[in-house]
Amino acid sequence: MRKKWRWPTAGVVGLVVAVSLFVIPAMGEDTVTTDVGLLRLHMAGDGDRLVYDPVAPGPDLIQTLTQTNCRLSSTGASLTTIVGGGSQANKQPYAGLKDHRIGVGQNGEGNGEPCARINKDLGQFLTLSLAGTLAGDSISYAEIDLGFKFNGDVVLDLRTGGPSGALVDTVTVPCSGLSDCGPDSGGSDNERAILWVDPSDDPGAGHWQSFQVDGTFDTIVVKPGNAAASGSVSLEAGFNGSPAGPVGATLGTVDTLFQVVDSFEGEIDCGETETLDDGGDATLEITRGFDTNGDCKGPPDGLLFSFESGVEGDELFVDFIAEPVDADPDTVAQFLEVITWSFDAPPNVPGGEDQHRTLSYDDPGGAGRQVMPWCLADPRDAGGDLPVGTAMDPVDTSAYLPSGHTSCLIESTSHVTMLGDFVKVDIVYNVGDGKRWT
């Protein structure tokens, strides 16, 4: 639910709210995420599929899962890759699908339930990675239905950057079901494992097993653990499986669920754009241009590594901190910002140009807080890109920035939504970091 800053009654300038800041920590600390959608693994009599429901307006995307001779394949949208592996490479292990369960099959595996299980004694493992439409995104929360057999446990290796990427965390889910913890005994032999990063997503105690993990991930490697030499596991999604977790219960589904997010780890390279959102009151879309001399300085210079937004007194603010300014003006980093401010009523200030000129900023060069002036000219080219200079012919920022300023306002628009919210959008050109108030 979107937060709103509440303006008091007419004639009083100020905000009466409980302050809650949105903060991106310095580089090397926790990743900050923005929700982009929910990915559901649905496996039941009405068909096996992955369904992605994006936050942005648009239809759900569906990746349909099918099998031929129990070998898993898919059609439709590209949302994930699901790959089987094992220690017996000569047996050519592959991802399998049988009876609404995903496992690993291989040549000459024999009778039983090949393709429906991931077997310890064959060194098998199953890798699920975000791909296609979801490539570059991450998972911050998951409710995973796991089926057990022969008293095994399950190890989940969580990685970022694909199957060969960095290991984020390893989680061991023990078997605590009835019988021999096998899929043949239905839901009593299944566990719902909940993985979460943000403490606010802690599901608390329940029929599930809950694990806080060390960061977001885009790949899960599922394999039997060391509890039993003959143990096995299946990736499932509610068909004769475990009861729903808290999110699934809210949605009325026993599907396996993955919360998909855009992760920002504090670095922004030249030409990249990051959108940083505090939940609806202030959104900063920031694009880094090339340095004024055409270079692109690396860590720690020139990289956006901290962002904060919230309310101070009677004003909303956004603040980002970088270190792109040094003694040589030819190496200054350039940024283009689109700041969207949302209020539940128009601010108590005059309209017209005065309305747009309520934006002010904190000059990183030491001049302190100033009203942000209009740019002398729009620095963007026809494609919307910032100018690119060279060492011999650096960008002349004085063609855009009024004297004594490091930021200027390119455009400012405002409108009232159908719900009555007042929205103001400021497009800003600046060199260096800084704080903005409105």
N, C-alpha and C positions, 0 to 999 in steps of 0.2 A: 504494500500500500504506500502510495507516494506521500512523503511528508510535505507539509505546507508551513511556511512562516506566516504567522498571523499578524496582520496589521491591526492596531487598536482603533478605537472609534475616531471619527473625523476630528481634525484639529490637533491630534496628538501624533507627533512624528516619532516612530519607534517600533520595535518589535517586541512582543511579549511571548517568549518561547523558552522551552528547555533546550539548551545548546547541546548539539551533537555534532562533533566534527568528523569529517571524512578525511582520512590522512593516508597518503602513500609514504611509507617509511623510506629512509635513505637506502641506497643500494646495499645489497647484502643482507637486508632484513626481509620480512615476509612479503610475498607477492600479494598484490592487490588485484581483485577480480571484479568484473562486471558480468552479471547474468546475461546470457544470450539465448538460452533455450533449454528445453528438457528433452533428453533422449531416452526412449522407452524400448526395452527389449521385451517383446510380447511373444509368448510361445504357448499356444493352446489349440484346441480343436478347430478354431476358426482361422487358423493360419499362423505361421511363424514369421515375424518381421521386426524390423527396427523402425520406430516412428520418431521423427524429430519435430517438436513443436517449438518454433522460434519465438523469442520475445517480440521481435519486429513483426509488423503486420505481414501476413502472407499465409499460404496454405501449409499444412503439415507435409513433410517429406517422408517418403516411405521406401525403405530398402527391404524387399521381400526375400526371405530365406527359403531355399528349396534344397532338395538333395537328389542325387542320382547314385544308386547303389550305396547309399548312406554318406556319400561325399558332399560336403556343404558347398553350395554356390548361392549367388544372389543376383537379383535384377532390380531395376528401378534406380532410385537415388543412391549416390555414393556417400555413405555416412561413416562407415567403418571398414576396416580390413580385419578378417578373422582367419588366423593361420595356425595350423597344427605343427608341432615339432616333437622330436623325441631323440633318445640316445642311439636308436638303431636307424641311422640315416639310410642304410641300404634298403630298409623296408619302406622308405618314402612315406613317412607319416604325413597326414593331412587333417584338416579340420573336418569333423563329421557331424551329422545331424540325424537323430533317430528318436522317435517318440517324444518330440518336443523337448529334447535335451541336446546340448552341444557338447561334444567331446572330441577325441582324436582317434582316427582310424589309421591303419597301416597295412601294408601287404602281408598276407599270411597270418593275420592276428588270430584267426580261429573263431570258434563259436562264442556264445555269450552275448555281450552287448557292445561289440565294436562300434565305434563312432559315437556312442552315447556316454562314454566314460573317458577320463584322462587317467591313465594307469601308472602307478608308481613303479611297478616292476619292469615296465617298458621305457621308463625315463621320459614319459610323455609330458607335454605342456601345451597350453593353448594361449595364443596371444591375440588380444583385441585392442585395436588402435583406432583413434579418431582419424578420419581420412576424408578425401573429397571435399564436400561442402564444409565439413568441420575441421579440415586440416588447419593447424595453427591455433585451434582452440584447446581448452583444457577442461578437466573435470574437477570440481571442488567438493562434490557430495555425491554419494552413491548408496543405493539400497540394492544389494545383490543377493539373488536366490541361488543357493548352492546345494546340490545333492551329494550325499556321501555314500560310500560303500566300503565294507570290510574294515570298519573302525579306523579309517584314515583321518587325517586332518588336511587342511588346505592352506597353501602358501600363496599369497598374492604379492607379486613384485610390481610396484608402481613406478613407472618411468615417465620422463618428459623428454620430448624430442624423438619420439618413435621407439620401436623395439630395441634399437641399439643406443638410445639416448641415456641420459644420466638417471641413475637409480634415485628415486625420491624417498621411498620407504618400502619396508617389507612387513606384511601383516600375516600372522598365522591364525587361522580360524579353526578351533578344535571341533571335533565331532561330539555333540552332546545329545544326539537324538536317541531313539529307541532302536530295538532290534540290533542289527549290525551296522547301523547308519548307512543303509543302502537305499538307492532309488526305488527298489521294488517294494518298499514299505510306505511309499507316499510321503506326505508332508511331515510325518514324524521323524523322518530321516534327513530332513533338510534344515538348513540354517539360513537366516537372513542376516547377512553381514552389512553393517552400515559404516561407511567411511566418510569422514568429515574433516575439513581443514579449519574453518572458522569456528571459534567457541560458541558463537550464537547458533550454530547448526547442530550442537550436541543434542542428540535425541533423548538423552536420559535413559533411565532403566526401562527395560521392556523385554519382550520375548525374543528380541534380536540380540546379536553381538555387535558392540559398538567400538570403533577405533578412531581416535584422532590421528591423522597422518601429518607428515612434515611439510606437505606442500601440494599444489595442484599437479595433476598428471594427465597425460593423454594416451597412455598405454597401460594395460593390465595384463600381466602374465600369470595365468592360473595353472597351478601344478599341485600334485599331492605332496604332503609334507612327510615327516619322518616318523609319524606316530605308528604306522603299520607298513610293513614291507609290501603288502599286497593291497594297500589302500588305493582308492580311486575317488574321483570327484567329477561332477557334471555341472556345467553352467546352465542354469534353468531360469524360468521366468513365470513361476506361479502354477504351472500345470502339475497338480498333485504335489505342490511345493510348499514353501513356508508362507505363513500369513504375511500380509503387507506390513511394511514399515510405516512410520508416521506420515511421511509424504504420500506414500501409496494409499494409505487409509483415507487421507484427505481427498485424493483424486479418485478413490473407489477402484483401485487396481492392485493386483498382485504382481504386476510386471516388475522386472528388474529396471531400476531407474538410475540415470546419470544426469546430474546438473551440469550443463555445459556453460563455460564461462570464457570470457576474454581475459587473459592474464597479462598484467603489466608488471615488469620486474625492475622498473626504474631507469631503463636506458632507452633513448630515442636517437636513432641515427638520421643522417641527412636524407630528406625525402620521405621519411616515415611520418605517419599520423597516428596519434593515440587519442582516444576519447575517454575522459575521466569523469565519472558521474558520481555525485554524492547521494543519489536516490531520487532526484527530481527537482531540487531547489537550485542547483548550479551545475552545469555541465561545461567542461572545458575540452574542446577539440583542438589539439595543438599539433601543428605540423612544423617540423624543423627544416629550414632551408639550409643551403650550404653556407659556410662561413663567408664573410664578405670578400675574402681573398680566394674563394673557390675551393678551399680545403674542407675537410670534415674531421674536426678534432675528435679524438677518442677519449676514453676514460682517463682522468675524471673530468676533463674539460668539455664543455659544450653538450653534455648529456643531461637531460631532465632527470633528476633523481629524487625529487620530493614534491608532493602536491598536497594541499590542504584546502578545505573549504568549510564554511560555516557561517556564523553570524557574530558580529561584534556591535554591541550597542544597538543602533537602529539600521544597520547595514548588513547585507550579505557580502561575502568576500570569497575570492579564490586567490590562492597563493602558490606559485611554483618556484622552486629554488634550483638554480643551475650555476655553473661557473664558466660561462662563455666569455666574460669580459676580462681583458687584461690590458697591459700598458700599450700594446700595439693595436691600434684601431683597425688594422687590416685583417685581424684574426677574430673579429667579433662574430658570434653565431647569430643567425637570424631565425625568428620564429613568426608564424602566423597563427593567431588564435581566433577561435569562434567560441564566444562565451554566451551560453543561454541561461538567463536568469528567470526563475518562475516564482510568482507571488499569487496569493489567492485574492488580491485586490490591487488596483493600481497604486503605486507609491504616491504620497501626498506631496507632489512637486509639480511645477508648471509643465504644460504639454509642449509640443513642437520641438524645436532644437534644444531648448533647455532640458527637456525630458532625456534626450540622448546624451547630453553633456554631463549627466550625473555620474559618469564613470570617472574614477580617479585611480591613481596608481602610486606605488612606492618606488621611487627611482633607485636602481641598484648602484648608481654612481655616487650616492650620498646626498642628493638634493632633497631627499625626503618626499613626503606625500605631495602630489600635484594633481590638479585637474588634467585629465588626458586631453590633449588638443586633437583637432582633426589633422589627418595627414595632409602634407602639401600636395601629394599626388598619390595615386594608387600604385603601390610597388608591384602588384601582380601583373603577369603577362596575360595574354589571351587565354592561355591554358590554366590560369589560376596559380601559377608557380611564382615563387619569389625570385628576384634577380640573382644571377650567378656571375661573380667576378673572377678575376685572376690575380696572381701575385703582382703582375705588372699593371693591372687595371682593376683595382678592387671596386666593389660596389660603393657608390657615393651615397651614403645613407642620408646626407643632408638634403638630398633631392626629395626625401619623403618625410623626414623627421624635422619638426620645427626646432630652432636653435635651443639648446639646453634640455632637450627631451630625448628619452630613449624608447618611448612608446608613443603611438598615435592611433587614432580611431579612423578606420577606413570606411566602415558603414555601421549604422545603428538603426534597427527597426524594432517595432513593438506591435503587439496585437493582443486581443482578448479572445480566449478560446471559447468553445461552445459551453464549457463548464464554468465559465466566468473567471478563469485564471488569467492573470496578466503575465505575458511573456515578453521579455526584451532580449534581443540578440545583438551582441556587439562583436564586430570583426576588427581585430587589432593587429597591427604590425609592430614588432618590437625587436630590439637587440638586447640580449641579456635576460635576466630573470626579473621577477617583480611580483608585487602584490596588487590586486585590483579590488576596488570596492564599488558598490552601487547601492 
